[in-house]
């Protein structure tokens, strides 16, 4: 049982980075039904009025080789960023008219840099892991130390009790079941 606890502990502590690095952020881009036929846009802002990115149709479900997921509904689409391939910055979602004018629906700042919490946790989790392993090993070792006052019990259930050089006088039975007096 203890070994399974240690294995589970190691797995949980060592796989914590997955929880931190796989955190996805999303942007909901709502639009009026009259614009449903326009191309959707996902781009990184270059200047106040310009951005560089993708224009795509309603059937597209992923961009940047799956790093960005697109979920389309009737009057909206959601952009979910799993991995920020274009770097930190302000990103837009919108719709593109035939004259290549973009109607911005939403914007959000995305950052691939770890937060202060993530930086502290990356160090703290290793310290906690070391402390937990030390606690586990010391607890295991302390429960294995023999208690000198504890009587040993044999497999047949009888206690092995040391006799301290005193010979008992009286009746004793021999192996042939005869009784002798001393």
C-alpha positions, 0 to 999 in steps of 0.5 A, a space after each residue: 500500500 505504501 509503495 502505491 502511495 509513493 508511486 501516485 505521489 511521484 506521478 502527481 508531482 512530476 506531471 504538474 507542469 502539464 496542468 500549467 502548460 496546457 492551460 488554454 485561453 479562449 475568446 468568444 466572438 459574437 456577431 449578428 446573424 446578417 454577417 454569418 456568411 463573412 469570413 472569420 478572422 484571427 490575428 495578432 495586432 501589429 498597430 492600432 488599426 492593423 493585424 496579421 493572421 488568418 481569414 477562414 471559413 465557417 468549416 475551419 476548426 483549427 489554425 496553426 497546426 492545431 495550436 488554435 481551436 475554432 468552434 463555430 456556432 450560429 451567431 458566434 465562434 470561439 477561439 481557444 489558444 492551446 499554444 501561443 505560436 505567434 508570441 505575446 501580444 494583443 489578438 483580435 477575432 473578427 469578420 472580414 468584408 469583401 473589401 478586406 476590411 475587418 470588423 473587430 468583434 473581440 480582443 484579448 492579450 495573450 502571453 506565453 510567459 509564465 505568471 509569478 504563481 507558475 514560477 514559484 510553483 515550479 520551484 515549490 513543487 520540487 521542494 515539497 516533493 523532496 519533503 514528502 519523499 523524506 517523510 515517506 522514507 523516514 516513516 517507513 524506516 521508523 515503523 521497521 525499527 524493532 521495539 526491544 520491549 516487544 515480545 516476538 510471536 512465532 508462526 504457531 502463535 506462541 511467544 518466545 520468552 527467554 529464560 534467564 538461567 533459572 531451572 525450575 524444580 518440580 515435576 517434569 514430563 519426559 518425551 516418553 510421557 513419564 513424570 520424574 521428580 527433582 
